Amino acid sequence: MMVNWKDKVWGYQQIKKAPQLISHRQFSSVLEKVTFSYILLIWTGTITLFGVVYHFLSGKSSYLYYTLEKRVILGLIDSIYFSFITATSTGFGDIIPIGYFKILAIFEVVIGLLLLAFVTFKLVSLKQDVILSEIYDISFNERMNRLRSSLLLFRQNLNRLITRIEEGSIRRREINEIYLYISSLDDILMEISTIYQRKGKDEYTKKVDPINTELIINSLVQSFERIMELLNILTQQKLEWKKEITINLIKRVIEVNIKIFENISNSKLLSYNVISDFNRRFNQIQESILLLIKMPEAKELERVEIIKEEQKTEKKE
């Protein structure tokens, strides 16, 4: 028994069907963009056009016949009336087509029912679009709330570490596992990055509102402040925290956060003054963190003292 090589190649049938699927999706997308009023206009216009055709092409061999009065239909209004009852498949039987108008009537029934089905589809989809939009809004807002909650949890975890360091009750194992907290921040930042990288061309893609954007940025800045505070207290207590994985993760989250700030700035969701203030704060924090990573131990302690003095000055102001 001969087996076709095409059937043995994995995914061949799926690849073969891909152009058809793409074409179907494009066609569906076009249909969804057509408004209800436009479809209704096409439907009524098509039926009226058929009525005009019945009227002006009426002759000796092909015409509309009024059975009740046993006469040929001559008026335009009666022709349009017949066209409407034919397109909606009502068919009272008071007017019948004669000659090739029978073929024309069959053709109109098919077109009329297709357009009527599409009009009904658009009526149902209007309500469906409203429901889907509400569901998407709820889902999106829940996602934003979850991200802010995750950032809050990250800061709370660092606060507990800072407290334990100050009390002198922290264990060496906990210091070695600081990278796990930074890794969780990296996951959060990557998810935020995907939200602000969207172009918004898709009708189901929701843009982040300015309020949520400002709350997210503020949470990010506070999170990096906690990282800076943690590194400062670790350095001050002369605890060894500079593992390669920790340093690499810190550098990574800084880079991802820079890209997030750039995307938000380009989106123009916030005013120039607001985004400039956040950028200034983050740049100061970033500079301090990078200096703590690169400095030798003696200079780190000196830098910690300088940062403390700066923080005291800011609080007084």
GUDREN-151363 format. One record per atom (N, C-alpha, C): x, y, z. Coordinates in steps of 0.001 Angstrom, whole numbers, plus 500000, padded with zeros to 6 digits. Layout:
BEGIN
(pt (X,Y,Z))
...
***
This chain:
BEGIN
(pt (500855,498798,500000))
(pt (500000,500000,500000))
(pt (500883,501242,500000))
(pt (500631,502107,499038))
(pt (501426,503328,498903))
(pt (500870,504423,499801))
(pt (501753,505079,500546))
(pt (501358,506183,501424))
(pt (501917,507473,500872))
(pt (501053,508432,500702))
(pt (501472,509737,500173))
(pt (502400,510406,501169))
(pt (503537,510917,500692))
(pt (504508,511560,501598))
(pt (503906,512787,502252))
(pt (502938,513401,501593))
(pt (502319,514609,502165))
(pt (501565,514287,503441))
(pt (501004,513057,503518))
(pt (500268,512651,504714))
(pt (501203,512321,505863))
(pt (502466,512035,505542))
(pt (503425,511664,506577))
(pt (504143,512874,507161))
(pt (504173,513956,506422))
(pt (504856,515146,506912))
(pt (503970,515829,507939))
(pt (504509,516055,509132))
(pt (503735,516656,510226))
(pt (503364,518098,509886))
(pt (502079,518387,510038))
(pt (501622,519755,509849))
(pt (501380,520157,508411))
(pt (501533,519203,507447))
(pt (501375,519592,506039))
(pt (499952,520059,505757))
(pt (498982,519289,506285))
(pt (497584,519651,506037))
(pt (497240,520997,506668))
(pt (497831,521274,507867))
(pt (497568,522558,508514))
(pt (498163,523702,507702))
(pt (499369,523476,507173))
(pt (500016,524503,506344))
(pt (499214,524732,505067))
(pt (498691,523652,504518))
(pt (497910,523742,503290))
(pt (496633,524545,503506))
(pt (496048,524424,504705))
(pt (494796,525120,504999))
(pt (495016,526551,505463))
(pt (496266,526934,505737))
(pt (496553,528260,506301))
(pt (496018,529401,505446))
(pt (496258,529409,504089))
(pt (495729,530517,503280))
(pt (494215,530639,503374))
(pt (493518,529488,503451))
(pt (492065,529526,503560))
(pt (491636,530136,504887))
(pt (492362,529771,505975))
(pt (492030,530314,507290))
(pt (492268,531819,507341))
(pt (493390,532252,506750))
(pt (493702,533681,506723))
(pt (492646,534446,505942))
(pt (492249,533879,504771))
(pt (491232,534520,503945))
(pt (489907,534602,504692))
(pt (489561,533531,505415))
(pt (488316,533525,506177))
(pt (488334,534570,507283))
(pt (489469,534700,507964))
(pt (489583,535683,509045))
(pt (489497,537105,508506))
(pt (490133,537328,507364))
(pt (490071,538660,506766))
(pt (488650,539004,506359))
(pt (487936,538018,505785))
(pt (486550,538238,505380))
(pt (485678,538518,506603))
(pt (485875,537755,507680))
(pt (485110,537972,508907))
(pt (485388,539349,509491))
(pt (486648,539767,509423))
(pt (487022,541085,509940))
(pt (486331,542199,509162))
(pt (486245,542027,507836))
(pt (485572,543030,507004))
(pt (484090,543099,507343))
(pt (483454,541932,507521))
(pt (482034,541894,507848))
(pt (481746,542567,509186))
(pt (482634,542363,510168))
(pt (482423,542947,511491))
(pt (482542,544459,511474))
(pt (483333,544990,510536))
(pt (483528,546433,510473))
(pt (482379,547153,509774))
(pt (481568,546401,509001))
(pt (480431,547014,508306))
(pt (479355,547361,509326))
(pt (478867,548594,509294))
(pt (477883,549041,510269))
(pt (476492,548528,509926))
(pt (475626,548512,510935))
(pt (474254,548043,510737))
(pt (473494,548936,509773))
(pt (473643,550244,509902))
(pt (472930,551178,509027))
(pt (473343,550998,507571))
(pt (474619,550698,507346))
(pt (475114,550496,505980))
(pt (474510,549230,505370))
(pt (474435,548146,506147))
(pt (473838,546901,505669))
(pt (472348,547097,505397))
(pt (471662,547804,506293))
(pt (470228,548058,506099))
(pt (469989,548881,504837))
(pt (470882,549831,504583))
(pt (470772,550656,503378))
(pt (470975,549803,502119))
(pt (471960,548885,502161))
(pt (472201,547994,501020))
(pt (470993,547091,500775))
(pt (470418,546580,501862))
(pt (469267,545666,501747))
(pt (468067,546358,501107))
(pt (467695,547503,501659))
(pt (466549,548242,501114))
(pt (466835,548747,499697))
(pt (468074,549168,499461))
(pt (468443,549648,498124))
(pt (468380,548552,497081))
(pt (468827,547335,497466))
(pt (468795,546204,496529))
(pt (467361,545829,496171))
(pt (466493,545785,497187))
(pt (465086,545436,496941))
(pt (464417,546490,496060))
(pt (464687,547749,496351))
(pt (464123,548831,495531))
(pt (464626,548743,494096))
(pt (465916,548401,493944))
(pt (466490,548277,492596))
(pt (465806,547170,491800))
(pt (465525,546042,492455))
(pt (464801,544963,491778))
(pt (463401,545425,491362))
(pt (462755,546221,492224))
(pt (461429,546744,491879))
(pt (461484,547635,490648))
(pt (462519,548453,490568))
(pt (462705,549323,489398))
(pt (462946,548481,488143))
(pt (463729,547403,488285))
(pt (463994,546512,487147))
(pt (462704,545858,486664))
(pt (461872,545376,487622))
(pt (460586,544783,487240))
(pt (459734,545786,486457))
(pt (459779,547022,486878))
(pt (458927,548037,486271))
(pt (459383,548394,484857))
(pt (460662,548662,484699))
(pt (461146,549168,483414))
(pt (461428,548060,482391))
(pt (461627,546810,482829))
(pt (461862,545714,481891))
(pt (460581,544934,481578))
(pt (459458,545420,482087))
(pt (458187,544754,481838))
(pt (457821,544867,480354))
(pt (457425,543735,479764))
(pt (457045,543723,478346))
(pt (455955,542708,478075))
(pt (455827,542306,476811))
(pt (454771,541376,476429))
(pt (455036,539969,476932))
(pt (456313,539562,476983))
(pt (456640,538187,477383))
(pt (456953,538044,478870))
(pt (457356,539136,479486))
(pt (457727,539098,480907))
(pt (457113,540293,481610))
(pt (456350,540003,482668))
(pt (455675,541082,483391))
(pt (455168,540546,484729))
(pt (454658,541454,485544))
(pt (454025,541082,486812))
(pt (452520,541113,486637))
(pt (451877,540050,487109))
(pt (450438,539906,486878))
(pt (449706,539936,488209))
(pt (448672,540809,488280))
(pt (447851,540965,489481))
(pt (446685,539997,489383))
(pt (446699,538917,490180))
(pt (445712,537834,490042))
(pt (444316,538243,490483))
(pt (444200,539118,491484))
(pt (442868,539473,491995))
(pt (442077,540280,490973))
(pt (442733,541196,490319))
(pt (442045,542033,489326))
(pt (442312,541558,487899))
(pt (443144,540498,487771))
(pt (443452,539900,486466))
(pt (443929,540949,485461))
(pt (445018,541618,485872))
(pt (445594,542635,484995))
(pt (447103,542674,485187))
(pt (447782,543299,484223))
(pt (449228,543450,484293))
(pt (449580,544646,485179))
(pt (450610,544444,486013))
(pt (451064,545525,486890))
(pt (451859,546535,486064))
(pt (451441,547797,486145))
(pt (452117,548847,485398))
(pt (452781,549892,486307))
(pt (452336,550001,487552))
(pt (452849,551037,488456))
(pt (454178,550658,489113))
(pt (455011,551658,489352))
(pt (456312,551440,489993))
(pt (456145,551011,491446))
(pt (455159,551588,492136))
(pt (454947,551266,493554))
(pt (454575,549793,493709))
(pt (453718,549298,492823))
(pt (453329,547886,492894))
(pt (454528,546971,492609))
(pt (455405,547392,491696))
(pt (456594,546596,491385))
(pt (457537,546523,492579))
(pt (457701,547659,493261))
(pt (458556,547672,494458))
(pt (457916,546852,495577))
(pt (456580,546930,495692))
(pt (455860,546133,496684))
(pt (456100,544645,496453))
(pt (455998,544204,495193))
(pt (456256,542801,494860))
(pt (457703,542419,495183))
(pt (458607,543342,494927))
(pt (460011,543084,495199))
(pt (460251,542852,496693))
(pt (459583,543637,497543))
(pt (459767,543490,498994))
(pt (459191,542174,499500))
(pt (457986,541809,499063))
(pt (457390,540559,499566))
(pt (458124,539340,499005))
(pt (458775,539517,497854))
(pt (459569,538422,497280))
(pt (460875,538253,498048))
(pt (461545,539390,498331))
(pt (462834,539338,499031))
(pt (462687,538803,500445))
(pt (461565,539083,501082))
(pt (461337,538598,502454))
(pt (460635,537245,502470))
(pt (460425,536667,501271))
(pt (459759,535358,501095))
(pt (458378,535313,501746))
(pt (457703,536461,501762))
(pt (456337,536506,502307))
(pt (455377,535827,501330))
(pt (455337,536315,500100))
(pt (454571,535652,499026))
(pt (453088,535542,499288))
(pt (452385,536655,499225))
(pt (450925,536627,499427))
(pt (450199,535962,498257))
(pt (450797,535951,497099))
(pt (450174,535326,495940))
(pt (449282,536247,495139))
(pt (449190,537515,495569))
(pt (448346,538453,494822))
(pt (449015,538918,493536))
(pt (450344,538906,493513))
(pt (451098,539286,492318))
(pt (452057,538146,491988))
(pt (452061,537717,490730))
(pt (452937,536631,490315))
(pt (453786,537084,489117))
(pt (455023,536566,489023))
(pt (455880,536928,487882))
(pt (455577,536032,486673))
(pt (455674,536595,485499))
(pt (455464,535869,484252))
(pt (456729,535978,483400))
(pt (457080,534917,482683))
(pt (458237,534924,481804))
(pt (459546,534813,482576))
(pt (460557,535487,482070))
(pt (461875,535402,482723))
(pt (461917,536149,484055))
(pt (460825,536864,484382))
(pt (460735,537485,485716))
(pt (460716,536422,486820))
(pt (460323,535173,486459))
(pt (460348,534083,487446))
(pt (461788,533798,487891))
(pt (462681,533771,486892))
(pt (464100,533543,487208))
(pt (464650,534713,488028))
(pt (464252,535924,487630))
(pt (464699,537108,488360))
(pt (464187,537099,489792))
(pt (462952,536625,489985))
(pt (462365,536563,491322))
(pt (463106,535553,492201))
(pt (463472,534407,491620))
(pt (464243,533400,492377))
(pt (465589,533975,492795))
(pt (466239,534652,491867))
(pt (467529,535271,492160))
(pt (467394,536307,493275))
(pt (466294,537069,493248))
(pt (466076,538085,494285))
(pt (465806,537450,495639))
(pt (465092,536331,495665))
(pt (464816,535641,496932))
(pt (466119,535227,497613))
(pt (467037,534661,496811))
(pt (468321,534218,497368))
(pt (469098,535400,497925))
(pt (469219,536464,497130))
(pt (469973,537647,497577))
(pt (469275,538292,498765))
(pt (467957,538412,498694))
(pt (467200,539060,499773))
(pt (467324,538338,501091))
(pt (467257,537000,501063))
(pt (467378,536233,502303))
(pt (468791,536324,502892))
(pt (469794,536325,502007))
(pt (471170,536473,502493))
(pt (471368,537819,503180))
(pt (470882,538868,502545))
(pt (471018,540203,503136))
(pt (470180,540333,504408))
(pt (468981,539729,504420))
(pt (468145,539769,505614))
(pt (468801,539036,506775))
(pt (469454,537903,506452))
(pt (470172,537151,507493))
(pt (471310,537989,508063))
(pt (471967,538726,507171))
(pt (473078,539558,507638))
(pt (472582,540732,508467))
(pt (471436,541300,508105))
(pt (470836,542367,508909))
(pt (470503,541849,510306))
(pt (469924,540631,510360))
(pt (469606,540018,511657))
(pt (470873,539768,512469))
(pt (471924,539307,511765))
(pt (473207,539064,512429))
(pt (473771,540339,513049))
(pt (473676,541448,512315))
(pt (474192,542716,512830))
(pt (473374,543206,514021))
(pt (472060,542966,514009))
(pt (471212,543349,515146))
(pt (471628,542594,516406))
(pt (471880,541288,516240))
(pt (472299,540473,517383))
(pt (473711,540870,517829))
(pt (474595,541142,516861))
(pt (475990,541452,517189))
(pt (476127,542793,517915))
(pt (475172,543717,517694))
(pt (475232,545000,518400))
(pt (475160,544777,519905))
(pt (474224,543940,520315))
(pt (474095,543618,521739))
(pt (475289,542803,522216))
(pt (475744,541896,521365))
(pt (476896,541061,521719))
(pt (478151,541908,521905))
(pt (478337,542906,521039))
(pt (479502,543780,521149))
(pt (479500,544554,522462))
(pt (478312,544988,522875))
(pt (478193,545715,524146))
(pt (478586,544811,525314))
(pt (478081,543568,525286))
(pt (478389,542614,526367))
(pt (479874,542276,526388))
(pt (480445,542012,525190))
(pt (481874,541689,525111))
(pt (482737,542848,525579))
(pt (482314,544070,525228))
(pt (483075,545254,525647))
(pt (483072,545395,527167))
(pt (481914,545149,527781))
(pt (481821,545237,529242))
(pt (482660,544153,529915))
(pt (482601,542938,529353))
(pt (483398,541838,529917))
(pt (484886,542148,529798))
(pt (485290,542682,528642))
(pt (486706,542999,528427))
(pt (487166,544108,529364))
(pt (486286,545115,529568))
(pt (486640,546201,530490))
(pt (486868,545663,531897))
(pt (485956,544782,532338))
(pt (486073,544203,533677))
(pt (487352,543384,533790))
(pt (487609,542553,532768))
(pt (488809,541706,532773))
(pt (490076,542550,532763))
(pt (490079,543609,531955))
(pt (491268,544449,531847))
(pt (491530,545195,533155))
(pt (490466,545725,533763))
(pt (490628,546441,535035))
(pt (491111,545501,536138))
(pt (490606,544263,536117))
(pt (491072,543276,537096))
(pt (492561,542977,536887))
(pt (492979,542941,535630))
(pt (494390,542678,535327))
(pt (495273,543817,535841))
(pt (494840,545060,535637))
(pt (495611,546203,536117))
(pt (495676,546211,537645))
(pt (494549,545882,538283))
(pt (494531,545818,539754))
(pt (495463,544717,540263))
(pt (495487,543602,539529))
(pt (496365,542499,539934))
(pt (497830,542898,539819))
(pt (498176,543642,538775))
(pt (499558,544089,538610))
(pt (499966,545036,539737))
(pt (499076,545960,540076))
(pt (499397,546882,541184))
(pt (499504,546128,542505))
(pt (498644,545106,542672))
(pt (498712,544297,543897))
(pt (500019,543510,543957))
(pt (500463,543035,542796))
(pt (501726,542287,542745))
(pt (502905,543190,543097))
(pt (502872,544425,542604))
(pt (503940,545379,542933))
(pt (503905,545724,544426))
(pt (502707,545849,544975))
(pt (502581,546117,546415))
(pt (503135,544955,547231))
(pt (502820,543722,546819))
(pt (503329,542546,547508))
(pt (504848,542488,547434))
(pt (505413,542859,546280))
(pt (506869,542895,546126))
(pt (507494,543872,547119))
(pt (506904,545059,547252))
(pt (507446,546053,548200))
(pt (507310,545578,549643))
(pt (506202,544914,549937))
(pt (506011,544398,551300))
(pt (507052,543325,551634))
(pt (507361,542486,550658))
(pt (508389,541457,550878))
(pt (509759,542089,551150))
(pt (510090,543137,550373))
(pt (511373,543819,550601))
(pt (511369,544543,551943))
(pt (510220,545104,552323))
(pt (510130,545778,553628))
(pt (510392,544803,554769))
(pt (509869,543586,554636))
(pt (510118,542569,555672))
(pt (511603,542201,555732))
(pt (512227,542105,554557))
(pt (513659,541825,554536))
(pt (514460,542938,555196))
(pt (514099,544187,554871))
(pt (514802,545346,555445))
(pt (514653,545359,556966))
(pt (513445,545063,557440))
(pt (513189,545030,558892))
(pt (514017,543946,559569))
(pt (514084,542772,558950))
(pt (514856,541674,559526))
(pt (516354,541982,559520))
(pt (516817,542707,558496))
(pt (518235,543089,558453))
(pt (518537,544076,559576))
(pt (517650,545039,559768))
(pt (517848,546045,560815))
(pt (517797,545416,562192))
(pt (516979,544381,562357))
(pt (516880,543698,563647))
(pt (518002,542675,563839))
(pt (518714,542384,562750))
(pt (519815,541421,562831))
(pt (519362,539983,562890))
(pt (518123,539720,562466))
(pt (517586,538358,562540))
(pt (517534,537660,561179))
(pt (518063,538295,560163))
(pt (518030,537693,558831))
(pt (519081,536595,558716))
(pt (518739,535575,557945))
(pt (519655,534459,557758))
(pt (520410,534602,556437))
(pt (521531,533913,556390))
(pt (522345,533974,555179))
(pt (521587,533450,553958))
(pt (520772,532423,554183))
(pt (520011,531830,553084))
(pt (519054,532851,552481))
(pt (518444,533674,553325))
(pt (517510,534678,552830))
(pt (518212,535733,551978))
(pt (519434,536073,552354))
(pt (520201,537047,551557))
(pt (520561,536451,550200))
(pt (520940,535175,550211))
(pt (521299,534525,548952))
(pt (520103,534367,548008))
(pt (518881,534421,548578))
(pt (517672,534238,547765))
(pt (516982,535554,547413))
(pt (517687,536659,547549))
(pt (517111,537957,547177))
(pt (516742,537992,545695))
(pt (517522,537253,544906))
(pt (517259,537255,543458))
(pt (515861,536733,543125))
(pt (515280,535912,544018))
(pt (513936,535395,543773))
(pt (512908,536532,543777))
(pt (513088,537491,544687))
(pt (512185,538649,544728))
(pt (512374,539525,543480))
(pt (513622,539703,543078))
(pt (513890,540495,541869))
(pt (513317,539797,540644))
(pt (513373,538471,540631))
(pt (512811,537705,539524))
(pt (511296,537888,539426))
(pt (510634,537944,540572))
(pt (509183,538183,540559))
(pt (508858,539562,539997))
(pt (509698,540554,540323))
(pt (509516,541897,539753))
(pt (509723,541864,538244))
(pt (510684,541075,537794))
(pt (510943,540954,536354))
(pt (509711,540421,535622))
(pt (509043,539429,536205))
(pt (507818,538879,535599))
(pt (506731,539945,535513))
(pt (506592,540726,536573))
(pt (505579,541782,536579))
(pt (505882,542827,535511))
(pt (507136,543210,535409))
(pt (507538,544225,534424))
(pt (507308,543734,532996))
(pt (507568,542462,532743))
(pt (507359,541919,531404))
(pt (505883,541956,531026))
(pt (505009,541688,531977))
(pt (503574,541743,531706))
(pt (503124,543173,531464))
(pt (503644,544108,532247))
(pt (503315,545526,532030))
(pt (503828,545979,530669))
(pt (505006,545501,530310))
(pt (505597,545881,529026))
(pt (504729,545441,527856))
(pt (504137,544246,527933))
(pt (503275,543766,526852))
(pt (502031,544630,526700))
(pt (501559,545196,527799))
(pt (500358,546045,527738))
(pt (500653,547342,527005))
(pt (501795,547941,527294))
(pt (502109,549249,526710))
(pt (502826,549151,525368))
(pt (503111,547935,524913))
(pt (503702,547760,523588))
(pt (502651,547612,522507))
(pt (501394,547412,522879))
(pt (500340,547212,521895))
(pt (500102,548473,521084))
(pt (499781,548261,519813))
(pt (499556,549380,518898))
(pt (498136,549906,518944))
(pt (497203,549072,519428))
(pt (495824,549531,519544))
(pt (495041,549503,518246))
(pt (495530,548789,517213))
(pt (494820,548722,515943))
(pt (493646,547759,516022))
(pt (493787,546749,516851))
(pt (492708,545782,516997))
(pt (491568,546411,517776))
(pt (490324,546172,517311))
(pt (489177,546788,517967))
(pt (488973,546239,519376))
(pt (489527,545035,519663))
(pt (489372,544456,520985))
(pt (490530,544812,521912))
(pt (491451,545600,521413))
(pt (492572,546019,522239))
(pt (492215,547298,522984))
(pt (492275,547237,524299))
(pt (491898,548381,525114))
(pt (493144,549175,525505))
(pt (493047,550481,525369))
(pt (494147,551340,525771))
(pt (494053,551628,527271))
(pt (495213,551695,527902))
(pt (495256,551970,529337))
(pt (494930,553439,529564))
(pt (494069,553709,530532))
(pt (493684,555089,530802))
(pt (494787,555790,531592))
(pt (494820,557114,531583))
(pt (495888,557869,532277))
(pt (495971,557596,533774))
(pt (494813,557376,534420))
(pt (494821,557156,535878))
(pt (495558,555856,536207))
(pt (495190,554772,535513))
(pt (495878,553496,535750))
(pt (497358,553583,535399))
(pt (497659,554333,534343))
(pt (499057,554491,533930))
(pt (499870,555189,535019))
(pt (499323,556253,535576))
(pt (500045,556979,536623))
(pt (500208,556126,537875))
(pt (499176,555346,538212))
(pt (499266,554464,539375))
(pt (500339,553395,539171))
(pt (500409,552843,537960))
(pt (501409,551818,537650))
(pt (502820,552404,537735))
(pt (503021,553584,537134))
(pt (504351,554203,537150))
(pt (504776,554520,538578))
(pt (503852,555047,539360))
(pt (504178,555374,540746))
(pt (504563,554117,541529))
(pt (503846,553015,541276))
(pt (504175,551747,541940))
(pt (505546,551242,541510))
(pt (505878,551431,540247))
(pt (507196,551005,539751))
(pt (508317,551803,540411))
(pt (508139,553108,540487))
(pt (509162,553957,541100))
(pt (509342,553575,542568))
(pt (508239,553357,543288))
(pt (508324,552962,544693))
(pt (509009,551602,544851))
(pt (508752,550698,543904))
(pt (509382,549372,543962))
(pt (510894,549480,543815))
(pt (511352,550329,542908))
(pt (512796,550506,542726))
(pt (513403,551273,543911))
(pt (512627,552110,544543))
(pt (513106,552765,545766))
(pt (513358,551731,546856))
(pt (512464,550710,546929))
(pt (512658,549655,547923))
(pt (513912,548844,547613))
(pt (514169,548599,546330))
(pt (515385,547874,545949))
(pt (516616,548666,546378))
(pt (516604,549976,546114))
(pt (517722,550831,546505))
(pt (517906,550828,548026))
(pt (516793,550909,548732))
(pt (516874,550909,550198))
(pt (517421,549588,550716))
(pt (517003,548469,550089))
(pt (517494,547155,550496))
(pt (519001,547035,550259))
(pt (519451,547461,549093))
(pt (520887,547389,548783))
(pt (521695,548286,549717))
(pt (521138,549435,550064))
(pt (521824,550338,550992))
(pt (522007,549706,552366))
(pt (520930,549096,552873))
(pt (521004,548516,554210))
(pt (521903,547273,554216))
(pt (521910,546518,553124))
(pt (522806,545361,553017))
(pt (524258,545805,553028))
(pt (524527,546878,552290))
(pt (525896,547401,552237))
(pt (526308,547975,553578))
(pt (525392,548695,554219))
(pt (525687,549304,555509))
(pt (526001,548252,556571))
(pt (525274,547129,556518))
(pt (525486,546057,557488))
(pt (526625,545121,557065))
(pt (527287,545468,555939))
(pt (528421,544682,555430))
(pt (528041,543217,555181))
(pt (526839,543035,554602))
(pt (526370,541705,554243))
(pt (526666,541456,552763))
(pt (527180,540297,552461))
(pt (527543,539967,551092))
(pt (526286,539571,550300))
(pt (525911,540374,549337))
(pt (524707,540122,548542))
(pt (524994,540075,547039))
(pt (526223,540388,546647))
(pt (526539,540546,545220))
(pt (526770,539201,544525))
(pt (525686,538464,544361))
(pt (525764,537265,543531))
(pt (525528,537667,542081))
(pt (526134,536933,541182))
(pt (526031,537279,539748))
(pt (524590,537290,539271))
(pt (523796,536307,539700))
(pt (522410,536234,539252))
(pt (521598,537418,539765))
(pt (521892,537857,540991))
(pt (521189,539006,541560))
(pt (521516,540276,540794))
(pt (522797,540487,540535))
(pt (523218,541691,539797))
(pt (522630,541699,538389))
(pt (522650,540551,537712))
(pt (522113,540479,536349))
(pt (520614,540754,536316))
(pt (519914,540243,537308))
(pt (518469,540478,537356))
(pt (518140,541944,537642))
(pt (518928,542561,538508))
(pt (518711,543980,538806))
(pt (518930,544821,537539))
(pt (519990,544517,536828))
(pt (520250,545244,535573))
(pt (519132,545011,534559))
(pt (518620,543793,534540))
(pt (517562,543462,533584))
(pt (516276,544228,533886))
(pt (515866,544257,535166))
(pt (514619,544952,535502))
(pt (514748,546455,535249))
(pt (515953,546989,535427))
(pt (516174,548403,535120))
(pt (515983,548666,533627))
(pt (516535,547789,532795))
(pt (516405,547943,531345))
(pt (514947,547819,530898))
(pt (514239,546840,531456))
(pt (512829,546664,531088))
(pt (512006,547866,531525))
(pt (512307,548377,532708))
(pt (511557,549528,533195))
(pt (511818,550767,532335))
(pt (513049,550925,531849))
(pt (513365,552048,530956))
(pt (512508,551969,529691))
(pt (512366,550754,529137))
(pt (511547,550576,527935))
(pt (510074,550878,528214))
(pt (509609,550487,529396))
(pt (508213,550773,529766))
(pt (507993,552273,529824))
(pt (508914,552990,530451))
(pt (508801,554438,530544))
(pt (508819,555081,529154))
(pt (509653,554553,528273))
(pt (509720,555087,526910))
(pt (508393,554870,526170))
(pt (507815,553674,526305))
(pt (506537,553381,525646))
(pt (505419,554254,526188))
(pt (505412,554467,527492))
(pt (504379,555316,528096))
(pt (504559,556759,527644))
(pt (505808,557200,527581))
(pt (506085,558566,527123))
(pt (505638,558758,525672))
(pt (505887,557758,524825))
(pt (505488,557842,523412))
(pt (503976,557757,523232))
(pt (503305,557074,524150))
(pt (501853,556940,524048))
(pt (501110,558237,524373))
(pt (501816,559175,525055))
(pt (501252,560484,525413))
(pt (499996,560355,526280))
(pt (499977,559288,527118))
(pt (498856,559124,528043))
(pt (498945,560106,529204))
(pt (500182,560512,529544))
(pt (500392,561445,530648))
(pt (500997,562733,530115))
(pt (500812,563789,530869))
(pt (501363,565078,530469))
(pt (502892,565047,530558))
(pt (503507,565976,529869))
(pt (504974,566033,529830))
(pt (505561,566251,531217))
(pt (504932,567104,532031))
(pt (505452,567394,533369))
(pt (505399,566171,534276))
(pt (504301,565416,534170))
(pt (504140,564229,535018))
(pt (505177,563174,534666))
(pt (505299,562863,533368))
(pt (506247,561830,532953))
(pt (507688,562271,533201))
(pt (507958,563568,533103))
(pt (509314,564078,533370))
(pt (509674,563915,534839))
(pt (508692,564160,535708))
(pt (508935,564008,537149))
(pt (509237,562549,537498))
(pt (508469,561625,536932))
(pt (508710,560202,537183))
(pt (510067,559771,536619))
(pt (510405,560266,535453))
(pt (511702,559937,534845))
(pt (512862,560442,535702))
(pt (512710,561644,536235))
(pt (513754,562223,537095))
(pt (513949,561359,538330))
(pt (512844,560969,538973))
(pt (512936,560152,540180))
(pt (513568,558793,539877))
(pt (513131,558175,538778))
(pt (513665,556853,538442))
(pt (515140,556923,538062))
(pt (515537,557962,537364))
(pt (516941,558102,536958))
(pt (517861,558239,538177))
(pt (517376,558974,539193))
(pt (518162,559111,540425))
(pt (518311,557758,541125))
(pt (517196,557023,541178))
(pt (517226,555700,541816))
(pt (518115,554744,541031))
(pt (517971,554769,539709))
(pt (518771,553906,538838))
(pt (520253,554178,539017))
(pt (520613,555440,539059))
(pt (522022,555810,539234))
(pt (522571,555292,540551))
(pt (521774,555423,541602))
(pt (522224,554959,542919))
(pt (522400,553445,542947))
(pt (521452,552725,542343))
(pt (521519,551257,542338))
(pt (522732,550776,541549))
(pt (522945,551363,540386))
(pt (524077,550953,539550))
(pt (525411,551269,540210))
(pt (525473,552380,540937))
(pt (526700,552720,541652))
(pt (526980,551719,542767))
(pt (525916,551298,543468))
(pt (526084,550313,544535))
(pt (526538,548969,543969))
(pt (526105,548648,542772))
(pt (526501,547382,542153))
(pt (527975,547414,541745))
(pt (528408,548546,541198))
(pt (529757,548639,540619))
(pt (530823,549005,541643))
(pt (530447,549724,542709))
(pt (531448,550237,543656))
(pt (532070,549132,544493))
(pt (533339,549274,544861))
(pt (533945,548387,545866))
(pt (533344,548684,547232))
(pt (533595,547823,548182))
(pt (532897,547900,549477))
(pt (533126,549220,550193))
(pt (534331,549734,550238))
(pt (534613,550982,550954))
(pt (533823,552150,550374))
(pt (533803,552246,549067))
(pt (533076,553340,548426))
(pt (531575,553156,548543))
(pt (531143,551901,548635))
(pt (529708,551641,548810))
(pt (529217,552244,550118))
(pt (529981,552027,551183))
(pt (529594,552583,552487))
(pt (529547,554102,552435))
(pt (530500,554684,551749))
(pt (530520,556144,551603))
(pt (529297,556619,550820))
(pt (528961,555880,549773))
(pt (527810,556238,548963))
(pt (526517,556114,549761))
(pt (526418,555090,550610))
(pt (525240,554904,551454))
(pt (525032,556105,552357))
(pt (526111,556599,552957))
(pt (526006,557763,553836))
(pt (525531,558993,553058))
(pt (526030,559148,551840))
(pt (525616,560294,551013))
(pt (524123,560214,550695))
(pt (523668,559009,550338))
(pt (522254,558826,550017))
(pt (521378,559112,551223))
(pt (521826,558681,552397))
(pt (521062,558949,553616))
(pt (520921,560443,553860))
(pt (521993,561165,553695))
(pt (521957,562613,553883))
(pt (521013,563280,552886))
(pt (521041,562786,551625))
(pt (520150,563343,550611))
(pt (518691,563078,550956))
(pt (518406,561887,551458))
(pt (517038,561561,551842))
(pt (516564,562415,553016))
(pt (517440,562674,553972))
(pt (517074,563534,555102))
(pt (516778,564953,554634))
(pt (517596,565430,553697))
(pt (517398,566782,553152))
(pt (516068,566892,552432))
(pt (515714,565859,551637))
(pt (514447,565864,550900))
(pt (513266,565852,551858))
(pt (513379,565110,552967))
(pt (512288,565059,553939))
(pt (512087,566416,554617))
(pt (513191,567101,554910))
(pt (513084,568427,555537))
(pt (512424,569427,554601))
(pt (512767,569325,553312))
(pt (512178,570238,552320))
(pt (510703,569969,552127))
***
